[in-house]
Amino acid sequence: MKKYICMAAMLGCVIAHAQQVQEGSIDEVNILGRKKIKQERAEFKRHGQSVETLSEEDLNRNNPAAIDQTLSTMPGLQVDKRTNFGGQRLVLRGYGNDQKFNNWGVKAYWNNMPLTNAEGVTVLDDVDFAYVTNVEVIKGPAATMYGGGVGGAVRFYTRPDFTKGASISENAMFGAFKTFQSRTQLNVADENYSVSAAYGHLETDGYRPNGGGLKNFFNVNGTVKLGKKDQLSFFASQAYSYEHTSGQISYEDYYAGIDNGNTAYIRKNSGTKIKSTRVGLSNMVSLTSNLRNYTTLFYYNGNTESVSAGAYGVTSSPNVGLRSTFTLKNEFKDFENRLDFGAEIQNSVSTTSSYRFTGSITNPLETAGMVNASYFKYNSNQSTYFVIDYLTYKPWGLTLLAGLSANRTNYDRKDLYALPGLIAGHTDQSFEKQYKTAYTPHFALQKEWKHQIFNLSYSEGYNSPTAASSYITGTNTMNDDLKPERAKMLDFSVHGLLMNTKLDYRISAFRIDYSDKLTQLLIPGNTANQTYWANTGSQKNTGLEFSVGYQYRTDNSFIERIVPFVNLSYYDAKYKDFSVYDPKYQDPDTKKLGKLMVYDHKTVVGVPRNKYALGLDIYTKPGFYLLNTFNYLGQVYTNFTNERLVKGFGLLNAKLGYKKTFGKFDVDLYVMGNNLTNQINYTFLFLGNNINDSDKGSNYSVPTDLNPGPNTSYFFYGVNLKYRF
């Protein structure tokens, strides 16, 4: 794979120096291909690294709330989940899959507001994906523009609609697993403002035992043009999410198509409740003829109550901050210069408590008492300051990008159970931790030639340890040796249009070197199986990604357009200088416990060799349409020794519908089928040092490391109605 990157780099240099006159700006091209392409090309130019987007049409291929199905069609992106519509884990180019819960190291945004908190953790359970109209994915280290993004960044948008007038819409869907979903939305707009308010509801019994879920969302989004060069936007949401947890099952049951759930979870009626409020206020204003500012103030508070197999926890996590970007543009003779600089600052003052269960079968919610409980108050701060310069030589269509960011993270934790005399023998677990300022550069050389954009880039990223991993609870000591993860990526990407812009393609060859990988380990000699975090070595991810799509419009009286696409990913991810101390390893000769296990050149857990998605969409002039998607995920290893191999699987989904406008009414009727070939599949795996999970009170005597998906076909039926006043 190294030779591909070398060839790509040479090709990029040759093209970049070719003195070809650009035939026209891509912003002025009337693109005849897929709807997402114009924005995708603009974002590719802006970020100077591999970027892909999804339009509203792409998001409606499946149930928009099942964002894992839609996003996973992209090359380079995989979305795992632990429940029906929650517990999502974003995996970008093989990074982000070694966590049991939530996301860490991949940043997420909503309308310029970070969904990732000041600690670097992302929870997506309380995000209303049905309200999303656009998604943008930056693949690979993106810390220069977005702070701690070792894996990359995923941005969700709700775009304003300035179509003059008022409209009301009602979307309803029902079907498998007693699922019912609805969204009622009001839109009012004129040339100077656009406001929408929506109420969304989702409930399901789920496809697994104790697998039900309930979500309610209220969202308000609006944009007001205060002047020709001044625009104010606002977003507010109130959300309630309750996702039941069925727990992991064994591989034996998985391959046999058996899913009785895990009684360690079911007996406790395990699940996660989140009540949250999110508010954002943005202003985009031109301060001078060539200086523009885009500033967003945001606030979030999530109150979480969770019951797992091992503990009961309550968390309140208010998060406040701002993101501000200044853009300065200048032109002189044949050159154009654009300078972006700004900051993203967050602060979170949260409280969290946890109470361990005993594992009693007769009294499932019995706790182990105050000795094993915790109650902490965290003050977490994260700040990123960045500057990016774009220098373009217009006659050649050649742009040089150079950027740098400074990133800081610090934590202050107070142990609220450490008051004198409160709990006998309790050790104060308060601490302060500040990680050194990390500087992450980004360089790119970009060439436009006809309708092709060539980009050769180098970027770095970093990921600070969380507050919880910065302290070793089992030994009551600071984890002073812990260092942030770092990443370095070399990427050559091409985004092109062919056949009179009807065919679009993207090719990307990359190499990412991750160093100081963070891994959760067992504490040597600890009888309670308590863990700590350590830097265990390096990981080398090499890959080749390819996407192609085509929009064919016909003169046929029945067929209006045909839109096929193919997305392919090939990965070679290996460990290097990677070692993990295993305190449970027993030497067969000496019978001594403990050994340093070296996993150099082993394949990285959870990363498939290949992944691809195929699509074929047919739209007719009378209004009938058929959308087909086949998504394949290759086989993966789950343990460091590469002894446990999990089979790959492919899922075939289809959506048949009728969409038409009758006067002031828009009507969309459809039936949607998933897993039409009845494939055994999974939605979440425990990987690496998290394998061999076992909980007290479980119905299994073997490890349970897998969450299965529905292994038979299932169907939903829906109707979308819209009336324009």
Secondary structure, 3 states (H helix, E strand, C coil): CHHHHHHHHHHHHHHHHCCCCCCCCHHHCCCCCCCCHHHHHHHHHHHCCCEEEECHHHHCCCCCCCHHHHHCCCCCEEEECCCCCCCCEEEECCECCCCCCCEECEEEEECCEECECCCCEECCCCCCHHHCCEEEEEECCCHHHHCCCCCEEEEEECCCCCCCEEEEEEEEEEEHHHEEEEEEEEEEEECCEEEEEEEEEEEECCCCCCCCEEEEEEEEEEEEEEECCEEEEEEEEEEEEEEECCCCECHHHHHHCCCCCCHHHHCCCCEEEEEEEEEEEEEEEECCCCEEEEEEEEEEEEEEEEECCCEEEEEEEEEEEEEEEEEEEEEECCEEEEEEEEEEEEEEEEEEEEEEECCCCCCCCCECCHHHCEEEEEEEEEEEEEEEEEEEECCCCEEEEEEEEEEEEEEEEEECCCCCCCCCCCCCCCEEEEEEEEEEEEEEEEEEECCEEEEEEEEEEEECCCCHHHEECCCCEECCCCCCEEEEEEEEEEEEEECCCCEEEEEEEEEEEEECCEEEEECCCCCCCCEEEEECCEEEEEEEEEEEEECEECCCCCEEEEEEEEEEEEEEEEEECCEEEEEEEECCCCCCEEEEEECCCCECCCCCCEEEEEEEEEEECCCEEEEEEEEEECCEECCCCCCCEECCEEEEEEEEEEEEEECCEEEEEEEEEECCCCCCCEEEECCHHHCCCCCCCCCCCCCCCEEECCCCCEEEEEEEEEEEC
